[in-house]
C-alpha cells in the first residue's frame, strides 16, 4: 500500500516540478534573447524593454515593478546602460539577484563614460552568454547541466557567427573599411572587426541636418574618401540623393544597434541582428 501511495505521489509531484520554471527578468531584448537560448524551456523570461524600443530612454511602467518583484533573477547589461533600473528594483522591494551580464568585459569609452554597447562584438556576446549560464546554473542547480549544454550549443553558433563576420569584412579592402554614421553604438564592433565609424561633422542625432551640415558632410566624405554613409536621422531623401550624387558614396540602409526588432522585422534575434548589420555595411562598402 505504501509503495502504491509513493508511486501516486511521484506521479503527482513530477509534472509539478517540471512546471516550476526559473522566473527571469531581462532588462532589454538582446539580453532576453541570450537568456532564452541558454534557459530553453526551464526558464520563464520577461523583457522589460521590448522589441523596437530604446533601452536608453525607457521609463518603467508600474507593471514592471510587479515583474521584478516576482523574479528570481534580474539580468542587466550594466556599464551605465540601465540608469532607471536600480530605483525600479528598490521600489519593487525585490529579493531577486541582479546579474550584470557584461561582467568580465573591458569597457571602451564613449565620451567620458563607459560605452555600454559591448554586445556589438560577438566575442563579448560570448562573455554575456557565459555569465548568464553561470547565473542560471547557480540559481537552479538541479538544471545546471541543462543550462551548460544549452550554452555550449549557443556559444558554438556565436563562434560560427564571429568567423562569418571576419570573413565578410576581410573581403573589403582595408582602405574602404570606413563609414560615416550618426550611430555612436558601434565602438566595440569597430574595435573587433576593423571597420571605422566616423561621426558626421556638425550633426546632432536629435535634429535634421541643415543644408550647411550636408555641405560639411559632403566635404568630409570627399576629403577622407569615405565609401559609405549611414545617416539615420535624415528623412529627406533629396538630401540623401545629393550626398550620393556629389560624393559617389553609397548610402547604406538601417543599422540596428540597441535592441532587436519584432518577429516580422529583420532582426528578431541577436544572430539575425549581427547578420543584418554586416550585410548592410558590406553591401555599402563593396565596389
LOTOR-487175 format. One record per atom (N, C-alpha, C, O, CB): residue in one letter; x, y negated, z. Coordinates in steps of 0.02 Angstrom, whole numbers, plus 50000, padded with zeros to 5 digits. Glycine has a CB too. Example, Ala and Ser with C-alpha at 12.3 -4.5 7.8 and 13.67 -1.06 7.14 Angstrom:
<sites>
A506605028450390
A506155022550390
A506605016550390
A507125016650423
A505655022450452
S506425011250354
S506845005350357
S506454999850394
S506704994350402
S507045003050286
</sites>
This chain:
<sites>
X500425006050000
X500005000050000
X500444993750000
X500314988949964
X499525000050062
X500974994050042
X501424988250047
X501764986949979
X501844981249959
X501964989450102
X501944992549944
X502274991849879
X501804988649828
X502014984449788
X502504998749853
X501174990549831
X500674987749784
X500594980249798
X500584976149752
X499974991349792
X500544978549862
X500474971449880
X501084967449857
X501014961749832
X500384970649956
X501684970349865
X502304966949843
X502294965749768
X502474960349745
X502924971149863
X502084970849731
X502044970149657
X501554964649638
X501704960549594
X501814976849625
X500984964549672
X500484959349658
X500774952449672
X500694947749634
X499834960449699
X501134951949729
X501444945449748
X501944943249695
X501964937449676
X501784946049817
X502354947949672
X502864946249622
X502544943949557
X502774939249524
X503324952249608
X502014947349538
X501664945449476
X501374938449481
X501374934649433
X501104950549460
X501124936849541
X500844930149551
X501404924949554
X501344919449527
X500404929949616
X501954926649589
X502484921749602
X502894920049540
X503084914349531
X502944924349657
X503024925049497
X503474923849441
X503244918349394
X503634913849379
X503564930249403
X502614918749368
X502404913349323
X502414906549358
X502524901449325
X501714914849296
X502284906549424
X502284900349461
X502974897149458
X503044891149447
X502074901449535
X503504901349468
X504184898749466
X504334896149395
X504654890949387
X504694904249486
X504124899849345
X504264897849276
X503964890949260
X504234887249219
X503974903049227
X503404889449293
X503074883049279
X503414877149315
X503294871349298
X502344883349300
X503844878749364
X504174873449403
X504784870749365
X505354872749377
X504394876049472
X504644866349319
X505194863549280
X505504857749317
X505164854149354
X504954861349209
X506144856749307
X506504851249340
X506264844649311
X506284843549251
X507284852049331
X506044840249356
X505744833849334
X506304828549326
X506604826449375
X505204831549385
X506424826449264
X506974821849249
X506704815649214
X506284816149168
X507504825349204
X506934809849236
X506784803549201
X507434801149169
X507954800749203
X506494798149251
X507404799449104
X507984796549069
X507814789249055
X507244787549040
X508144800449003
X508314784849061
X508174777749054
X507944775848984
X507514771548976
X508774773749073
X508244779048932
X508034777248863
X508104783248817
X508344788548836
X508454771348837
X507884782248755
X507754787848709
X508364792148693
X508294798248686
X507484785148645
X508964789248686
X509554793248669
X509724798048726
X509874803848714
X510164788648653
X509694795548787
X509814799948845
X509274805348850
X509414811048868
X509854795848910
X508654803448835
X508104808248836
X508234813948788
X508094819748803
X507454804748818
X508504812348730
X508664817448679
X509214822148705
X509174828248696
X508884814148613
X509734819248736
X510274823448765
X509984828148818
X510154834048819
X510834818948796
X509554825548862
X509274829648916
X508854835348886
X508894841048910
X508834825348964
X508454833848835
X508034839048804
X508464844548773
X508294850448777
X507574835948750
X509014842648742
X509454847648710
X509784852148761
X509894858148748
X509984844148668
X509954849448819
X510284853548871
X509764857148913
X509854863048930
X510724849048917
X509214853748929
X508724856448976
X508234861448946
X507984865848980
X508334850949006
X508104860648880
X507634865148848
X506974865348885
X506724860248908
X507924872148843
X506684871348891
X506034871948924
X506074872449000
X505564873349033
X505674878048897
X506674871749028
X506744871849101
X506694864849132
X506694864149193
X507414874949120
X506644859749090
X506574852949117
X505954849549088
X505724851149032
X507204848749102
X505684844949126
X505154840549102
X505464833549099
X505644830749150
X504504840749149
X505524830749038
X505884824349029
X505394818649014
X504974819248970
X506404825048972
X505474813249051
X505104807049036
X505614801749019
X506124801049054
X504644804849096
X505494797948966
X505944792548947
X505604785848963
X505044784648941
X506124792948871
X505944781649001
X505634775149019
X505584770548959
X505044767948944
X506044771749074
X506134769548923
X506134765348863
X506064770048803
X506534773648786
X506794760848857
X505494770048773
X505334774948720
X505654773248653
X506044768548648
X504594775548712
X505484777148601
X505744775948534
X505574768948509
X505064766048528
X505464781148486
X506014766248466
X505904759648435
X505844753948486
X505554748748471
X505284759848391
X506124754948546
X506114749648597
X506824748048618
X507264752248614
X505684751848658
X506924741848642
X507594739448659
X507704739848734
X507364736448773
X507684732248634
X508174744048754
X508324745148825
X508604738848858
X508514737848918
X508814750948833
X508934734548819
X509254728448847
X508734723748877
X508854720648929
X509644724748792
X508154723148846
X507664718048866
X507034721148896
X506504717948898
X507484713648806
X507084727348918
X506504730948942
X506244728149009
X506634726349053
X506664738348950
X505584727749015
X505274725949079
X504884732049104
X504404734049072
X504804719649071
X505074734849160
X504734740949184
X503984739649199
X503794734349222
X505064743449248
X503584744749184
X502864744549198
X502744747949265
X503154751849288
X502454747949140
X502164746549297
X502004749949361
X502024757649355
X502214761149402
X501314747849385
X501834760249297
X501844767549288
X502554770349290
X502644776149307
X501514769449220
X503054766149274
X503754768449277
X503964769949349
X504334774649362
X504214763149246
X503724765749396
X503894766849467
X503624773649490
X503954777249528
X503594761149512
X503024775449467
X502724781949484
X503154787649456
X503284792649490
X501994782449457
X503364786849393
X503774792049361
X504434793049399
X504644798649411
X503924790249288
X504744787449417
X505394787749452
X505284790849522
X505704794649545
X505714780649458
X504734789049555
X504594791749622
X504514799349620
X504694802649668
X503944788549651
X504254801949565
X504124809249560
X504724813249533
X504714819349534
X503524810349515
X505234809649509
X505804813049477
X506294815949528
X506364813249583
X506164808249431
X506624821349508
X507164824049549
X507834820949527
X508284819849567
X507184831749545
X507884819649461
X508484816449434
X508284810449391
X507794810749355
X508904821449391
X508674805049396
X508594799349351
X509254798549314
X509774797149344
X508394792649390
X509234799549248
X509844799249207
X509904792349176
X509454790049141
X509844804749151
X510454788849190
X510554782049164
X511214781749124
X511654785949132
X510564776849222
X511264776649082
X511874775649043
X512424772649086
X512994774749084
X511724771148983
X512224767549126
X512734763849164
X513074758749119
X512814756949066
X513254768649194
X513664756349140
X514054751249103
X513644744849094
X513734741149045
X514274753949035
X513194743549142
X512804737349140
X512224737249092
X511914731949082
X513254731849123
X512054742949062
X511514743049011
X510824741849042
X510424737849017
X511514749748974
X510694745349098
X510024745049127
X510014740649189
X509944743049245
X509774752249145
X510074734049179
X510094729349235
X509454729549277
X509464727749336
X510204722349209
X508904731749246
X508254731849279
X508134738149321
X507644738549358
X507704731249227
X508594743049315
X508434749549344
X508524750149420
X508094753149452
X508864754649311
X509064747449450
X509134748249523
X508524745749562
X508314748849611
X509754744549547
X508244740049541
X507664737349575
X507064742049567
X506664742949613
X507494730349548
X507004745049508
X506444749749496
X506504755749542
X506004757849572
X506444752049421
X507104758649547
X507214764449590
X507054762749663
X506744766549699
X507954767049584
X507274756749684
X507154754449752
X506404753449766
X506144755749817
X507534747949766
X506064750049719
X505344748649729
X504924755049726
X504394755449756
X505094743749676
X505174760049690
X504814766449686
X504894770549750
X504534775449761
X505064770549625
X505384768549792
X505524772449852
X505754779449834
X505614784249870
X504904772849897
X506114779949778
X506284786449750
X506854789849789
X507334786549809
X506484785749678
X506794796349798
X507334800449828
X507744803749772
X508184807849786
X507034805749877
X507594802049710
X507934805249654
X508684803749654
X508894798349676
X507624803049587
X509064808549630
X509784807249621
X509874803349555
X509614805449503
X510194814049620
X510234797849558
X510354793849497
X511024796149468
X511544795849501
X510364786049513
X511014798449406
X511604801249372
X511824796549317
X511424794849273
X511464808349344
X512454794249319
X512714789949266
X513034794249213
X513564797149224
X513234784749295
X512714794649155
X512924799249103
X513574797149068
X513904801249035
X512374799949051
X513764790849076
X514384788449044
X514994789249089
X515544787049071
X514314781149023
X514914792449148
X515474793349194
X516044797049160
X515934802249128
X515244797149258
X516644794449166
X517224797749134
X517414794649068
X517924796549038
X517074804949124
X517014789849043
X517174786448980
X517554779948996
X517344776149040
X516524784948939
X518094778748960
X518464772448968
X518094766948932
X518064767048870
X519204773048942
X517804761948968
X517394756948933
X517804752048893
X518344749948912
X516974753248983
X517524750148835
X517794744548796
X517484738148823
X517004738348860
X517654745448719
X517764732548802
X517484726048824
X517024723348769
X517154724248709
X518054720948839
X516494719948791
X516054716348746
X516004709348776
X515614708148822
X515334719848738
X516414704748749
X516484698348783
X516864699448848
X517404702448847
X515794694848796
X516584697148904
X516934698048968
X516674704149006
X516944705849059
X516854691749011
X516154707348980
X515844713049015
X516034719648981
X516334719748928
X515074712249018
X515844725149015
X515944731748984
X515444732548926
X514864730348932
X515854737549037
X515664735648872
X515214737148816
X514834743448834
X515144748748843
X515614737948748
X514164743048840
X513794749048863
X513654754148808
X513414759648824
X513154746848892
X513794752548744
X513564756848688
X514034762748675
X514204764248617
X513494752648625
X514254766048728
X514774771248722
X514554777148679
X514974780748652
X514974773648790
X513894778348674
X513634784048636
X513774783448561
X513704788348525
X512884784748646
X513984777548537
X514114776748466
X514734780548442
X514854781148382
X514174769448448
X515134782948489
X515684787548473
X515444794648489
X515224795948545
X516354785748513
X515484799148441
X515234806048453
X515644809548508
X515344813148548
X515244810148388
X516314808848510
X516674811848567
X516424809248635
X516404813048683
X517424810348561
X516224802948638
X515914800448700
X515244803748714
X515084805348771
X515824792848697
X514864804948661
X514214808348670
X514314815248701
X513904817648739
X513844809048602
X514874818348684
X515034824948713
X515144824348789
X514964828848827
X515654828048679
X515444818648810
X515544817448882
X514864816448916
X514734819148970
X516004811248895
X514424812548884
X513744811548910
X513404818348922
X513134819648975
X513314807148862
X513444822548872
X513084829048874
X513374833448929
X513004836848965
X513134832748806
X514034833448937
X514364837348990
X514144834849059
X513994838749103
X515134837048983
X514134828149067
X513914825249131
X513194827149147
X513024828849203
X513984817449130
X512774826949095
X512054828649104
X511984836049122
X511604837849167
X511654827049040
X512354840349087
X512324847549100
X512534849149172
X512224853249205
X512764851549050
X513074845849195
X513304846949264
X512784844749315
X512674848049365
X513974843149276
X512454839049301
X511944836449347
X511334841049349
X511064842349403
X511724829349325
X511114843549291
X510544848149290
X510714854649327
X510304857249365
X510344849749216
X511324857249315
X511534863549346
X511574862749423
X511384867349460
X512214865749319
X511814856949445
X511864855849518
X511174855049549
X511074856849607
X512294849549533
X510714852249511
X510044850849538
X509594857049537
X509144857749578
X509714845249497
X509724861649489
X509324867849485
X509814873649475
X509874876349420
X508804867549426
X510164875649528
X510684880749522
X510444887349492
X510824890849459
X510984882149590
X509804888949503
X509544895249476
X509524895249399
X509494900449367
X508834896649503
X509534889149369
X509524888649296
X510204886249268
X510254884449209
X508974883949273
X510724886349311
X511374883449291
X511654886949229
X511904883549184
X511874884049348
X511614893549226
X511894897149168
X511524895249104
X511834894349051
X511844904849179
X510864894549110
X510464892449052
X510694885649027
X510794884648967
X509704892349070
X510764880749073
X510964873949054
X511664874049021
X511784870448972
X510964869349116
X512114878149048
X512794878349020
X512784881248949
X513144878848905
X513254882549065
X512374886348940
X512324889348873
X512024884448823
X512254883848766
X511904895848875
X511504880948845
X511184875948801
X511674870348784
X511724868148727
X510554872948836
X512044868048835
X512534862648825
X513074864948776
X513274861148732
X512854860548892
X513314871048784
X513844873648740
X513614873548667
X513984871448622
X514034880948761
X512994875848655
X512724875948586
X512664868848558
X512824867648500
X512044879448585
X512434864248600
X512344857248576
X513014853848566
X513104849948519
X511914853248627
X513494855148611
X514164852248603
X514494854548538
X514864850748507
X514614854148664
X514364860748519
X514634863148454
X514324859248396
X514674857748347
X514484870748446
X513684857648401
X513354853648348
X513664846648346
X513764843848291
X512594853148361
X513824843848404
X514124837148406
X514844837348378
X515064832648346
X514134834448478
X515184842848391
X515864843548363
X515834843748287
X516254840648253
X516214850048390
X515354847348260
X515254847548187
X515084840648160
X515334838548108
X514684852548169
X514644837048197
X514454830248177
X515064825648175
X515144821648128
X513914827448225
X515484826048226
X516084821848230
X516544823148169
X516804818448139
X516474823248296
X516634829548152
X517044831248094
X516744828348030
X517094825847986
X517124838948087
X516074828848026
X515704826347968
X515824818747959
X515954816447904
X514954827747976
X515774815048014
X515874807748011
X516584806147988
X516684801947944
X515734804448081
X517094809548017
X517794808347999
X517924809847925
X518284806347891
X518264812448043
X517614815247902
X517704817347832
X517414812047784
X517724810247735
X517354824247820
X516814809647800
X516474804747757
X516854798047757
X516954795047705
X515744803647781
X517064795747817
X517434789447822
X518114790247786
X518354785447755
X517544787447896
X518414796147791
X519064797447759
X519044796447683
X519564795247652
X519284804347774
X518454797047653
X518394796247580
X518374788947559
X518434787347500
X517774799847554
X518274784447608
X518254777247593
X518974774547598
X519284775547650
X517764773447641
X519234771147546
X519914768447551
X519994763947612
X519534760047626
X520104764547487
X520554764347649
X520634760547712
X520494753047704
X520204749947749
X521324761447738
X520684750147648
X520584742947639
X519854741047631
X519674735147637
X520984740447579
X519424745947617
X518714744547609
X518304746147672
X517694745447672
X518434748547550
X518634748347724
X518274750347785
X518134744347830
X518334744247888
X518674755547824
X517784739447803
X517594733647844
X516924731047821
X516784730547761
X518124728047840
X516514729247869
X515844726647854
X515714720447897
X515984719847952
X515294732047867
X515304715947871
X515054710547913
X514394712947942
X513974715647907
X514964703747872
X514314711948007
X513694714348040
X513494709748097
X513924707448135
X513794721548066
X512854708548103
X512594704648160
X512534709048222
X512404706548276
X511904701548143
X512644715548214
X512634720048272
X513274719248312
X513814718348284
X512554727448249
X513214719548378
X513814719948419
X513834726748456
X514154727348508
X513854714048469
X513474731548428
X513394737948463
X513854743448437
X513814749148459
X512684740248458
X514304741848391
X514684747048358
X515434747048375
X515844749548336
X514604746448284
X515604744148433
X516304743948453
X516614750748462
X517184751948441
X516374740048517
X516254755448493
X516524762148504
X516564766048438
X517034769848426
X516074766048554
X516074764948395
X516084768148328
X516684765648290
X517044769648259
X515424766548289
X516804759048291
X517374756048255
X518034758848282
X518474760648243
X517364748348262
X518104759148349
X518724761548379
X518844768848363
X519414770948353
X518704760448455
X518304772848361
X518374780048349
X518504781748276
X518914786148261
X517744783648372
X518164778148231
X518164780348160
X518504775548111
X518534776948051
X517474781448138
X518744769848137
X519154765548094
X518774761348044
X519054759347993
X519634769548059
X518124760048057
X517764755148015
X517744748648055
X517544748648113
X517034757747996
X517944743148023
X517984736748058
X517314733148051
X517054732147996
X518564732448029
X517034731048108
X516414727248108
X516584719948123
X516864718448176
X515894730048161
X516434715548077
X516614708448083
X515984704348092
X515514704948053
X517024706148021
X515984700048143
X515394695848155
X515354690448102
X515874687548084
X515424692648226
X514754688848076
X514684683548027
X514824676748060
X514614675548117
X513984683647995
X515164672348025
X515334665748052
X514714661648068
X514264660948027
X515784661948002
X514704658948128
X514204653948145
X513484656348148
X513024652248145
X514234648448098
X513364662748153
X512674665248152
X512494668148220
X512844672248248
X512584670648096
X511934665848246
X511664668648308
X511194674348288
X510834673848238
X511294663248352
X511184679648328
X510734685248313
X510004683348327
X509544686948306
X510924691448352
X509894677848364
X509214675948381
X508864671948326
X508254672048321
X509214671848445
X509254668348286
X508944663848237
X509124665748165
X509644668848152
X509164656648251
X508684663748121
X508784664848049
X509354660248025
X509344654248041
X508124663548008
X509854662847988
X510404658647966
X510174652947920
X509724653847879
X510924662847930
X510494647147927
X510334641447883
X510724642147818
X511144646647811
X510514634647918
X510584637647770
X510944637647706
X511694636747719
X512114639647684
X510684632147659
X511864632547768
X512574631447784
X512894637847812
X513454639447795
X512644625647835
X512514641447854
X512774647847880
X512914652747824
X513424656147823
X512274650947930
X512434653047777
X512514657647720
X513134655947680
X513504660347659
X511884657447675
X513244649347669
X513844647147632
X514484649347669
X514964651447639
X513834639447622
X514464648747736
X515044650747777
X515164658247771
X515734660547766
X514944648747851
X514624662147773
X514684669447767
X514974671347698
X515404675747693
X513984672847777
X514724667947646
X514974669347578
X515724668047575
X516104671947546
X514594665047526
X515944662447604
X516654660747605
X517054666047644
X517594667947624
X516764653847637
X516774668247700
X517094673347742
X517174679947705
X517704683047708
X516674674447807
X516654682047669
X516674688347631
X517204688047577
X517594692747568
X515974689947600
X517224682447541
X517714681647487
X518424681547515
X518864684947489
X517584675147447
X518534677647569
X519204676947597
X519474683547623
X520064685147614
X519204671747653
X519044687447657
X519274693747688
X519144699847644
X519294705447663
X518924694747755
X518854698547584
X518694704047537
X518304709547572
X518504715447572
X519344706947506
X517754707547600
X517324712347638
X516824715447589
X516434711747557
X516964708747697
X516814722047584
X516394725147532
X515664726247550
X515254727647506
X516674731747515
X515484725547615
X514784727047634
X514544722347689
X514934720147731
X514724734447657
X513894721047687
X513584716347733
X512954719447764
X512524721947728
X513414709647698
X512914719247830
X512304721547865
X512064715747908
X512284714847965
X512444728047910
X511604711747881
X511354705947917
X510614707047932
X510184705447890
X511454699247877
X510474709747990
X509804712048003
X509314706748026
X508724708048034
X509824717448053
X509574700648038
X509114695348059
X508964690548002
X508704685048013
X509404691548119
X509114692647941
X508924688547883
X508324691947849
X508394697247820
X509524687647832
X507744688747854
X507154691847824
X507034689347753
X506664692347715
X506544690447868
X507364683747736
X507264680847669
X507714684347619
X508324683347619
X507404673147670
X507424688447575
X507844692347530
X508184688047476
X508644690347443
X507434697747496
X507954681747467
X508304677347420
X509004675747446
X509484675247408
X507904670747408
X509064674847512
X509724673547543
X510174679647536
X510764679147521
X509654671547617
X509874685447548
X510254691747541
X510504692447469
X511084694247457
X509814697847560
X510064691147421
X510244691747350
X510804686747332
X511254688347293
X509634690547304
X510764680747362
X511284675747348
X511964678047374
X512474677247340
X511094668947380
X511964680947434
X512594683647462
X512874688947415
X513474688847399
X512474686547533
X512444693547394
X512674699047350
X512924696347283
X513454698447258
X512114704047338
X512544691647253
X512724689047187
X513384685147189
X513794685747144
X512174684547161
X513484681247241
X514074676847243
X514704680347268
X515254677847257
X513934670947288
X514634686047300
X515224689347329
X515374696147299
X515934698647303
X515144689947403
X514864699247270
X514954706147246
X514904711247303
X514954717247291
X515624706947211
X514794708747364
X514724713347421
X514044716847418
X513544713847397
X514794709547489
X514044723147438
X513404726747441
X513054725047506
X513374724447558
X513514734447435
X512404724247503
X512014722947563
X511734729647588
X511354732947553
X511434717747550
X511944731447648
X511754738047674
X511044738247699
X510704733147701
X512224740047730
X510824744147717
X510144745047745
X510154743447819
X510484738747841
X509894752247733
X509784747247857
X509714746047929
X510174750747968
X510184756747955
X508984746847952
X510554747948015
X510944752048061
X510544752748126
X510244747848149
X511654748948074
X510544758648154
X510164759948215
X510654760448272
X511114764548270
X509724766548209
X510554756248324
X511084755848375
X510864757548445
X511204761348480
X511354748948375
X510294754948468
X510144755148539
X509594759948559
X509404760248618
X509954748348562
X509344763848513
X508814768548530
X508604772348468
X508774770548412
X508204764948561
X508234777748479
X508004781948423
X507354779148394
X507034774848424
X507904789248446
X507174781648336
X506534779748306
X506014784948327
X506174789948359
X506594779348227
X505384783748309
X504864788648319
X504974794648274
X505424794648232
X504164785648306
X504574799848283
X504644806148245
X504664804948169
X505014808448133
X504074810848262
X504264800048145
X504214798948073
X504754794248047
X504804793247986
X503534796248055
X505154791348091
X505684786848071
X506304790648048
X506314796848048
X505864782048128
X506834786948029
X507434790348002
X507884793348056
X508344797148040
X507834785447962
X507764791748121
X508224794148173
X507854796148237
X507924792948289
X508724788648189
X507454801648233
X507104803848293
X507564807348343
X507374808348401
X506544808548274
X508174809248322
X508654812348369
X509324808748362
X509434804948315
X508744820048354
X509774809948411
X510434806848410
X510814808848347
X511124804648314
X510834808748474
X510804815348331
X511174817748272
X510904814448209
X511284812448165
X511134825448266
X510244813748204
X509934810248147
X510174802948144
X510314800348090
X509164810448152
X510234799648202
X510434792648205
X511144791848177
X511274787348137
X510394789948277
X511604796048200
X512304795548177
X512334796848102
X512684793248066
X512754800548215
X511974801848078
X511984803348005
X511684797547965
X511924795847912
X511594809847991
X511144794647992
X510824788947958
X511324783147952
X511404780247898
X510194786647996
X511664781448007
X512124775848007
X512724777047961
X512934772547924
X512374774448077
X512994783047964
X513584784347922
X513414784347848
X513814782347806
X513904791147942
X512804786547833
X512574786347763
X512484779047740
X512684777247685
X511904790347754
X512164775047782
X512064767947766
X512734764347757
X512814760347710
X511644764447820
X513204765747801
X513854762347798
X514254764547737
X514504760347699
X514254763847861
X514314771047727
X514744773347673
X514444772047604
X514814770947556
X514894780747681
X513784772147598
X513484770547533
X513574763147516
X513614761347457
X512734772347532
X513624758947568
X513754751747555
X514504750547542
X514684745847508
X513514747547616
X514934754847570
X515664753847563
X515944757147501
X516484755247477
X516024756547623
X515594762147474
X515834765547414
X515864760747355
X515484755847352
X515384771547396
X516314762247310
X516364758047249
X515714758247210
X515654755047157
X516954760447203
</sites>
